Amino acid sequence: NTASEFSAIWSDSPKGKLWAAGTAGTMIYSTNGGANWTQQNTNSIVGTNNIQMLNSNTGFTAGGNAFSSGAICKTTNSGSAWTVLPVPMVYSNYQIVDLEFINVNTGWAVGGHPFASGGVLTCIKTTDGGNTWINQSANNIGYHNVALDIDMVDANTGFFVTP
């Protein structure tokens, strides 16, 4: 009874820690493979689209929908506290659909605004754990849709898909 929908889940092992989220502001957490759950508050006003934990303590969420602003949240204590990260204007007005971090400092977030004229694809990058974000050139290479998924091979090579 903690959320009306779930759209993201992360597991570190079959009998280990699990995080699940969906409804704005709500995260549930298990330390025993889902046998028992506790509620955590993400402090986000938008629903969660994806969760990525980098280790037992540090993780990020991507959130938003096509009709509201996007948000990225971060935890450094297994989700006991989540902080909404500062996403620069224009990108904070777009949904954040997915994110991919290759370490605790370097990551990318993708999404966009599907109802803008022709759609607007968004790809932003951080190198300081989400404190600042930089626009990536994907916005300027002729894509006019929403990015749905991103996978980075390393700090220089990655791929994203659009519908």
N, C-alpha and C positions, 0 to 999 in steps of 0.2 A: 504493500500500500504506500510505497514511497514515490512512485512515478506513474504517470498514465501511459508512458511508452518508453521503450529502451531501443536505442539505435547504435550503441557502441559498447564494446566489451574488450577487456584486455586481461590476459592471464599470463602469469610468469611460470606456471607449471600445473599439471593436472590436479595436484592436491595442495597447491600453494595459494598465493595471493591472486584475487580477482577484483577487477573494478568494472562496473556497468553503469551506464548513464544514458540519458535521453532527455527527459523533461527538464526545462530550464531550472538550474540551480541544484539539481538533485544528482547525487552519485551514491551508489551502494558499493560496499567493500566487504570482501571475505578473506580471511587468512587461512581457511581450511578447504579450499577447492569448492566453495559454495554451500557447504553444510550449514553455515551460519553467516548472517549478513548484518552489517551496521550501516547506518546512513551517514554520508558526508555531504557537506554543503559546498558546491563549487563557486558560489558567489556570482555566477553568471546569470544574466537576465535572458539568455537565449538557450535553446536546446543544444545538447551535445551531439555532434556528428561523428567524432572519432576520439579515441584515447590512445596515447602512446606513452608507455612507461619505459624509461631508459634503464632503470634499476629498481630496487625495492623501494627507494625513496623518491626519486625524481621522475616526474612525468608531466605531460601536457595534454590538454583537450582542445579540440577545434569545435566551434559552434556557430549557430546562426541558421537562418532560413532565407528563402528568396524574398521575403517581405519585411525583413528586419535587418538590423546590424549584426555583424559577426563578432566573435570574441575568441580569444585564446587564453586559456587558464594554465597555471603552472603550480605544481606542488613540489616541495623538497622534503616532505615528511610523511610519505606514504598516503597522502590525501587527507591527513588530519586537518590541514588548512590548504585552501586553493586561493591563488591570487590571480585576478584578471589582469592580463598583461596589456600594456599600452600599444594598441595597433594604430598606425598613423591614419589621419583623416583620409578620406576617400575609400581606403581599404576597410576601415571600420564600418563603412556603410554597406559592405558586401558580405554575403555569407562566407564563412570559412568552412569548407567541406572536409578537407583532409590536411594532415601535416606529416612531416617526416623529419626526424632528427637523426643525425649520424653520431652525435655525442651530446653532452649536456649543454653545449654552447651553440652548436651549428645546426640550424634547421630551416625548413621551408614550410610555408602554408599556402594552400591553393583554394580557390573557390571562384566567386564572382557574383554577378548580378544578372540572372537570366532574362529579366524583363526589361532591361535597358535596351535601347535601340540596337538590335543585332546581338545583344548579350555582351557582357564585359567579363573577360577572363582575368583572374587575379593570381599572381604568384609573387610572394614576398619572402625574404630571407633574413635570418638573424644570425649573428656570430657572437652574441653575448648573452645567450640563454633567454632570449625573448624580451630584453629590455628595450632594444631598438630593432626596427624592421626596415629593409631596403627593398624597393620595387625591383623585380627582375624583368629582363627584357622580353619575357613571354608576352607581356601586354602589348608589345609593339611589333609582333611578327605575324599579324594577320588573323589571329584567333579571335573570334567574337562569340564565345560561348563560355560556359562555366567549366572549370577544371574539377573533375570528380575524384581523382586519385593521383597520388604522386609516390614515386619510389626512387630514391637516390642510391646510386651505386657507390659513390664516394662524394667528396666535397666539390668535384667538378663535373660529374656526369650523373644525369638523372632523366627521368621520364615522367610525363603526366598524360592523362587521358581526358577527353571531353566527350560528351554525348554526340 
